[in-house]
Amino acid sequence: MRFTWDADAQLARVMTVRSSRKARNLLATPGAPAALCQVEVTFCWVTLEGTGTVVTDPERVALGARLYAKRYWSAPPTPSDRVVIEIAVDRVLSLNA
């Protein structure tokens, strides 16, 4: 899963659509814990844990898209029901990262 990380704000963002399982889970249980993990082939990984929120505000979704494009060098898809999941990170676990 692709995500962006704002270390200053301790905020991870995941672009997705409202109908995705991850968004529906958070919409059904507002303030639920969320985690994302990224593993590299060089035997390193990072897991970010915190409270997840589905954001539909157009300005925050646009910010998520800009940060995504900057990190991945291409714009994310633009479906009509695009949202951003924001995870207010309170725990970072990692190995060799």
Residue frames as a rotation matrix with the C-alpha (Angstrom) as fourth column:
MET 1
0.588 0.809 0.000 0.00
0.809 -0.588 0.000 0.00
0.000 0.000 -1.000 0.00
ARG 2
-0.368 -0.687 0.626 1.38
0.654 -0.670 -0.351 3.40
0.661 0.280 0.696 -0.92
PHE 3
0.671 0.534 -0.515 1.34
0.741 -0.461 0.488 6.11
0.023 -0.709 -0.705 1.71
THR 4
0.075 -0.658 0.749 2.92
0.117 -0.740 -0.662 9.41
0.990 0.137 0.021 2.62
TRP 5
0.280 -0.119 -0.952 4.45
0.943 0.219 0.250 10.29
0.178 -0.968 0.174 5.97
ASP 6
0.353 -0.137 0.925 4.51
-0.092 -0.990 -0.111 13.72
0.931 -0.046 -0.362 7.58
ALA 7
-0.183 -0.536 -0.824 7.00
0.740 0.477 -0.474 13.29
0.647 -0.697 0.310 10.43
ASP 8
-0.907 -0.170 0.385 6.43
-0.060 -0.852 -0.519 16.79
0.417 -0.494 0.763 11.82
ALA 9
-0.210 0.929 0.304 2.67
-0.909 -0.300 0.288 16.22
0.359 -0.216 0.908 12.16
GLN 10
-0.836 -0.134 0.532 3.05
-0.341 0.887 -0.312 12.48
-0.430 -0.443 -0.787 12.93
LEU 11
0.233 0.970 -0.074 0.48
-0.510 0.057 -0.858 11.85
-0.828 0.238 0.508 10.19
ALA 12
-0.840 -0.367 0.399 0.37
0.112 0.602 0.791 9.12
-0.530 0.709 -0.464 7.57
ARG 13
0.000 0.841 -0.542 -1.93
-0.733 -0.369 -0.572 9.48
-0.680 0.397 0.616 4.56
VAL 14
-0.738 -0.095 0.668 -3.32
0.287 0.852 0.438 6.75
-0.611 0.515 -0.601 2.31
MET 15
-0.514 0.575 -0.637 -5.19
-0.835 -0.505 0.218 7.59
-0.196 0.644 0.740 -0.89
THR 16
-0.891 0.308 0.334 -8.13
0.328 0.945 0.004 5.29
-0.315 0.113 -0.942 -1.54
VAL 17
-0.604 0.784 0.147 -11.82
-0.229 -0.347 0.909 5.27
0.764 0.515 0.389 -2.46
ARG 18
-0.344 0.555 0.757 -14.77
-0.937 -0.253 -0.241 5.50
0.058 -0.792 0.608 -0.10
SER 19
0.663 0.713 -0.228 -15.98
-0.717 0.692 0.082 2.03
0.216 0.110 0.970 -1.16
SER 20
-0.175 -0.798 -0.576 -12.69
-0.391 0.594 -0.703 0.28
0.903 0.102 -0.416 -0.30
ARG 21
0.410 0.299 -0.862 -12.70
0.536 0.686 0.493 -2.18
0.738 -0.663 0.121 2.59
LYS 22
-0.515 -0.688 -0.511 -10.21
0.821 -0.225 -0.524 -0.07
0.245 -0.690 0.681 4.58
ALA 23
-0.863 0.264 0.431 -12.35
-0.259 -0.963 0.072 3.07
0.434 -0.049 0.899 4.26
ARG 24
0.117 0.978 -0.171 -15.59
-0.293 0.198 0.935 1.22
0.949 -0.060 0.310 5.03
ASN 25
0.071 -0.163 -0.984 -14.03
0.797 0.603 -0.042 -0.30
0.600 -0.781 0.172 8.16
LEU 26
-0.844 -0.460 -0.276 -13.03
0.534 -0.667 -0.520 3.13
0.055 -0.586 0.808 9.45
LEU 27
-0.645 0.684 0.340 -16.35
-0.442 -0.698 0.563 4.70
0.623 0.213 0.753 8.51
ALA 28
0.261 0.768 -0.585 -18.18
0.094 0.582 0.807 1.97
0.961 -0.266 0.080 10.44
THR 29
0.593 -0.164 -0.788 -16.00
0.803 0.186 0.566 2.50
0.054 -0.969 0.242 13.52
PRO 30
0.642 -0.342 0.687 -14.87
-0.019 -0.902 -0.431 6.14
0.767 0.264 -0.585 13.73
GLY 31
0.429 -0.578 0.694 -11.65
-0.886 -0.420 0.198 6.61
0.176 -0.700 -0.692 15.68
ALA 32
0.993 -0.035 0.110 -10.66
0.014 0.982 0.187 2.97
-0.115 -0.184 0.976 15.26
PRO 33
0.178 -0.984 0.018 -7.02
-0.293 -0.036 0.955 1.95
-0.939 -0.175 -0.295 15.50
ALA 34
0.993 0.036 -0.113 -5.23
-0.118 0.216 -0.969 1.64
-0.011 0.976 0.219 12.18
ALA 35
0.204 -0.969 0.139 -1.81
-0.144 0.111 0.983 0.44
-0.968 -0.220 -0.117 11.09
LEU 36
0.956 -0.047 -0.289 0.18
-0.279 0.162 -0.947 0.27
0.092 0.986 0.142 7.92
CYS 37
0.395 -0.838 0.377 3.36
0.004 0.412 0.911 -1.59
-0.919 -0.358 0.166 7.24
GLN 38
0.843 -0.240 -0.482 5.96
-0.519 -0.123 -0.846 -1.34
0.143 0.963 -0.228 4.51
VAL 39
0.564 -0.648 0.512 8.64
0.135 0.683 0.717 -3.96
-0.815 -0.335 0.473 3.92
GLU 40
0.466 -0.525 -0.712 11.73
-0.878 -0.372 -0.301 -3.59
-0.106 0.766 -0.634 1.76
VAL 41
0.885 -0.154 -0.440 13.61
-0.043 0.912 -0.407 -6.47
0.464 0.379 0.800 0.15
THR 42
-0.088 -0.987 0.136 16.72
-0.214 -0.115 -0.970 -5.37
0.973 -0.114 -0.201 2.06
PHE 43
-0.090 0.150 -0.985 15.27
0.784 0.621 0.023 -6.82
0.615 -0.770 -0.173 5.28
CYS 44
-0.982 -0.045 -0.181 13.93
0.157 -0.728 -0.668 -3.62
-0.102 -0.684 0.722 6.72
TRP 45
-0.222 0.964 0.146 10.38
0.724 0.063 0.687 -2.67
0.653 0.258 -0.712 7.60
VAL 46
-0.989 0.064 0.134 8.35
-0.135 -0.762 -0.634 0.03
0.062 -0.645 0.762 9.29
THR 47
-0.253 0.952 -0.171 4.89
0.841 0.304 0.448 -0.11
0.479 -0.030 -0.877 10.86
LEU 48
-0.902 0.093 0.422 2.94
-0.220 -0.939 -0.263 3.03
0.372 -0.330 0.868 11.71
GLU 49
-0.396 0.780 -0.485 0.10
0.838 0.523 0.157 2.67
0.376 -0.344 -0.860 14.23
GLY 50
-0.984 0.118 -0.132 -2.50
-0.036 -0.861 -0.507 5.19
-0.174 -0.494 0.852 15.36
THR 51
-0.174 0.984 -0.038 -6.05
0.262 0.009 -0.965 6.40
-0.949 -0.178 -0.259 14.97
GLY 52
-0.851 -0.128 0.508 -7.48
0.511 0.018 0.860 6.30
-0.119 0.992 0.051 11.47
THR 53
-0.087 0.818 -0.568 -9.93
0.057 -0.565 -0.823 8.77
-0.995 -0.104 0.003 9.97
VAL 54
-0.216 0.123 0.969 -11.54
0.966 0.169 0.194 8.83
-0.139 0.978 -0.155 6.53
VAL 55
-0.370 -0.015 -0.929 -11.26
0.137 -0.990 -0.039 12.39
-0.919 -0.141 0.368 5.20
THR 56
0.094 0.496 0.863 -13.51
0.965 0.167 -0.201 13.70
-0.244 0.852 -0.463 2.43
ASP 57
0.563 0.069 -0.823 -12.70
0.113 -0.994 -0.006 17.43
-0.818 -0.089 -0.568 2.71
PRO 58
0.928 -0.124 0.352 -11.63
0.362 0.074 -0.929 18.42
0.089 0.989 0.114 -0.84
GLU 59
0.636 -0.734 0.238 -8.65
-0.668 -0.678 -0.306 20.50
0.386 0.036 -0.922 0.34
ARG 60
0.150 -0.589 0.794 -7.25
-0.777 0.427 0.463 17.71
-0.612 -0.686 -0.394 2.50
VAL 61
0.648 0.093 0.755 -7.85
0.309 0.875 -0.373 15.11
-0.696 0.475 0.538 -0.21
ALA 62
0.929 -0.329 0.172 -6.04
0.030 -0.395 -0.918 17.39
0.370 0.858 -0.357 -2.69
LEU 63
0.369 -0.826 0.425 -3.16
-0.929 -0.326 0.173 17.78
-0.004 -0.459 -0.888 -0.23
GLY 64
0.313 -0.200 0.929 -2.97
-0.268 0.920 0.288 14.00
-0.911 -0.338 0.234 0.09
ALA 65
0.861 0.066 0.505 -2.85
0.439 0.407 -0.801 13.70
-0.258 0.911 0.321 -3.71
ARG 66
0.775 -0.619 0.122 -0.08
-0.450 -0.678 -0.581 16.33
0.443 0.396 -0.805 -4.00
LEU 67
0.191 -0.724 0.662 2.03
-0.898 0.143 0.416 14.61
-0.396 -0.674 -0.623 -1.36
TYR 68
0.522 0.078 0.849 1.44
0.118 0.980 -0.162 11.25
-0.845 0.185 0.502 -3.05
ALA 69
0.962 -0.123 0.242 2.53
0.233 -0.085 -0.969 12.65
0.140 0.989 -0.053 -6.44
LYS 70
0.538 -0.806 0.245 5.64
-0.802 -0.579 -0.144 14.14
0.258 -0.119 -0.959 -4.90
ARG 71
0.109 -0.508 0.854 6.66
-0.686 0.583 0.435 10.88
-0.719 -0.634 -0.285 -3.22
TYR 72
0.140 0.047 0.989 5.79
0.296 0.951 -0.087 8.48
-0.945 0.305 0.119 -6.05
TRP 73
-0.727 -0.550 -0.411 6.53
-0.134 -0.473 0.871 10.76
-0.674 0.688 0.270 -9.03
SER 74
-0.824 0.562 0.073 3.06
0.167 0.117 0.979 10.24
0.541 0.819 -0.190 -10.46
ALA 75
-0.509 0.716 0.479 -0.42
-0.836 -0.542 -0.079 11.38
0.203 -0.440 0.874 -9.58
PRO 76
-0.792 0.325 0.517 -2.76
-0.007 0.842 -0.540 8.93
-0.611 -0.431 -0.664 -7.87
PRO 77
-0.656 0.652 0.380 -5.88
0.678 0.288 0.677 7.75
0.332 0.701 -0.631 -9.67
THR 78
-0.947 0.319 0.028 -8.79
-0.311 -0.895 -0.319 10.22
-0.077 -0.311 0.947 -9.63
PRO 79
-0.578 0.806 -0.124 -12.00
0.676 0.559 0.481 8.24
0.457 0.194 -0.868 -9.10
SER 80
-0.118 0.627 0.770 -15.07
-0.080 -0.779 0.622 10.27
0.990 0.012 0.142 -8.17
ASP 81
0.869 0.494 -0.012 -15.25
-0.048 0.108 0.993 8.79
0.492 -0.862 0.118 -4.65
ARG 82
-0.036 -0.977 -0.209 -11.57
0.438 0.172 -0.882 9.38
0.898 -0.123 0.422 -3.79
VAL 83
0.949 0.205 0.238 -10.83
-0.135 -0.420 0.897 9.97
0.284 -0.884 -0.371 -0.11
VAL 84
-0.141 -0.989 -0.034 -7.75
-0.343 0.081 -0.936 10.05
0.929 -0.120 -0.351 2.05
ILE 85
0.784 0.231 -0.576 -7.26
0.429 0.468 0.773 8.00
0.448 -0.853 0.267 5.18
GLU 86
0.104 -0.729 0.676 -5.29
-0.544 -0.611 -0.575 9.95
0.833 -0.308 -0.461 7.74
ILE 87
0.557 -0.040 -0.830 -3.60
0.590 0.723 0.361 8.00
0.585 -0.690 0.426 10.51
ALA 88
0.581 -0.346 0.737 -2.60
-0.641 -0.752 0.152 10.07
0.502 -0.561 -0.659 13.54
VAL 89
0.298 -0.563 -0.771 0.47
0.184 0.826 -0.533 8.01
0.937 0.017 0.349 14.38
ASP 90
0.675 -0.089 0.733 1.27
-0.705 -0.371 0.604 7.39
0.218 -0.924 -0.313 18.02
ARG 91
0.430 -0.576 0.695 3.58
-0.240 0.669 0.703 4.41
-0.870 -0.469 0.150 17.60
VAL 92
0.566 -0.378 -0.733 6.35
-0.786 0.019 -0.617 3.63
0.247 0.926 -0.286 15.10
LEU 93
0.546 -0.423 0.723 7.90
-0.122 0.814 0.568 0.19
-0.829 -0.399 0.393 14.92
SER 94
0.762 -0.314 -0.566 10.81
-0.620 -0.104 -0.777 -0.54
0.185 0.944 -0.274 12.62
LEU 95
0.580 -0.686 0.439 13.74
0.291 0.679 0.674 -2.79
-0.760 -0.263 0.594 11.85
ASN 96
-0.324 -0.861 0.392 16.80
0.756 0.014 0.655 -1.53
-0.569 0.508 0.646 9.98
ALA 97
0.344 0.508 0.790 14.89
0.868 -0.492 -0.061 1.53
0.358 0.707 -0.610 8.82
